[in-house]
Amino acid sequence: MAAKNGAADSPDKAASPQGNKAATQDRILQAAMSLFMRRGYARTSVTQIASKAGVSRAAVFWHFSDKDTLFRAAAKQFVVPFREGLGRYLRHLEPRKRIIELITYYEQFVEQNRPNIVAFVNWVLESPEHSGPMRDELLGLHEAFRAEVETALTEVLGDADSASEYANGLISLMDGNLMLGIFGAGASARARQRSGLRAVADLILSHGDPDESH
């Protein structure tokens, strides 16, 4: 393994002619995520990752120390777009619209990343000794999303306790829809699930609507 004590010792020069450290790290991460998704942790080797990324084994170790560190980095990388999206374009919306957009955002993320999510769920179930980083990242993301829904509901309802209960209920429905999709629910079934979820959301939001009778 190369020592990290100077630019002269770095394998980046061979792995990346431009010496672009960030670009090299990104290639390694993307290659690792692809292989971990297809093959799982145990059947993915550093040699395979290096080959797919077009770098040397030494470059992989230089940037990520070992396979476990690389897996943790790949787990974090998977959830980055979702976390960034929550803050980038949803929080400026008024709370009722924000809740519906949060639900839509969640569903779009699931649809776009279904194969990855299926693979990650399988890892958690089949390889608990190596799945901790991914489980922690997904649970952390889940809690961040639940908190966003609860915050918006609190603004609508003006009652933090009720908002928390309703947020937990909505998230449970969304989790159930996710699992049904993972287990093979077809497009029409998923459409019905999405429609039902929105009907429940509309009913909850009506409790905070001054134009609705209670």
C-alpha angles and dihedrals in degrees: 000000000000118000117243097224105110148352091262091063096046117111088211090095091064096035096047117026090200092052089234102162096184093050091049092049091049092051090050092048094048091048091047093049091050094050096041089052094051102035107020126231101292096048095047117087131195088240091058092048092049092049094050092046092048094237136110125266086246090059091053091051091044093057101033107019095219144358095270092053089050091050091052091050091049090051091053092045092056094062098040096091092051094049092047092049093055092059099033104060112000109058095066092062122098110262101256092050091042092058093053091045091049089055091047091047091052092049093048091050091051093048094048094046102033096124091049093048091049090051093048093048089050091051092052091050099040104033109031091162091065101027099074096099093050093043091051093048094048094045090048091050090047092053092047090053093046089052091052091053092047092050092052092046091050089056090051100042101031089219117101095194094052091043091055093050093047092046091053090049094050092047090050090054091048092049089050091051089049093052093047088053091049090051091054110272108169128239094266092050091049090050090054090049091052091048092050092049091054091048089056091046091051091050091051092047091051088067089067096043112105089204092061123081116234 
